[in-house]
Amino acid sequence: MKFGIVTFPGSNREEDAFQAVSMVGGASAVRLWHKDHDLQGADVVILPGGFSYGDYLRVGAIARFSPIMREITEHARLGGPVLGICNGFQILCESQLLPGALLRNASLRFSSQWVTLRVEQTHTMFTNAYRPGALLRVPVAHGDGRFTADPESLLRIEGEGQVVFRYVDRSGVLDLAANPNGSLNNIAGIMNDTGNVLGLMPHPEDAVDPLLGSTDGLGLFESMLARVAA
Amino acid sequence: MIRYRVAVHIVPRKGVLDPQGKAVADALHALGFETVRDARVGRHLVLDVDAGEAGAAERAVRAMCDKLLANPVTEDYEIAGVTPA
């Protein structure tokens, strides 16, 4: 089972993702360059956090047209897993591999803090290692994380169970104050309607070691290993 | 071919929360500009485009907006002007 981690000009969390998947037993990882046209046999593609192309025009808008996105789109179309974290989530929305869009935080401030996520779906290839309703402590670090979608799309995303993570308070209650960016319905992460593309704003790859303050993010990578290797 | 200068306004769509626009409207109200009803903060792009005639330059820029310059989920755009560059 092989993870492929893509670096765009301006990515800055690709090594964090590399470290995280290296901590999952039985997985290997390969670094992919945005100009490549080859996924090098990766089973799971990770689009990491950062500020691809300096966030010029709109976050993720230019990275979306990077050469490797053609192969990633095809990989996703064939059911291959794709995980987008932070800037990776923004790129997946711009690519229309995920519905909706990510806009400037409602506070207009960069949000760098620990948040609590509630796992809303545990039968996915990304979250099967968690128990239903599990609460995860993970960091966020973004200026453009406000998930938005038109009312019809939002209804569909909610109705189809595509919301995978929500911001909640430390006791697990949905609370506006626990929402770091003003996302609709406290949405922190969603998947596509076929369940093989996931995007989330928080950084599970930075919550994989007690030294970092939390290991709650490990389950995400273990889930993928369990599902994809099976 | 003639070189045209095409200006485009891109603004957050009505109904999409625009915190920058709201902050601007609030600041204007605080300064006494009480007639302001709404403010939206977007982008203004100026593109120099070679085309056979002005209509073709505009069509080209609309295609660019649809593909890259505007986000169809959250933004509206309008061509603000086409003039010889």
Chai-1 contact restraints between the chains, C-beta under 6 A:
chainA,res_idxA,chainB,res_idxB,connection_type,confidence,min_distance_angstrom,max_distance_angstrom,comment,restraint_id
A,R58,B,N71,contact,1.0,0.0,6.0,A-B,restraint_1
A,A101,B,N71,contact,1.0,0.0,6.0,A-B,restraint_2
A,A101,B,V73,contact,1.0,0.0,6.0,A-B,restraint_3
A,A101,B,T74,contact,1.0,0.0,6.0,A-B,restraint_4
A,A106,B,P19,contact,1.0,0.0,6.0,A-B,restraint_5
A,L108,B,P19,contact,1.0,0.0,6.0,A-B,restraint_6
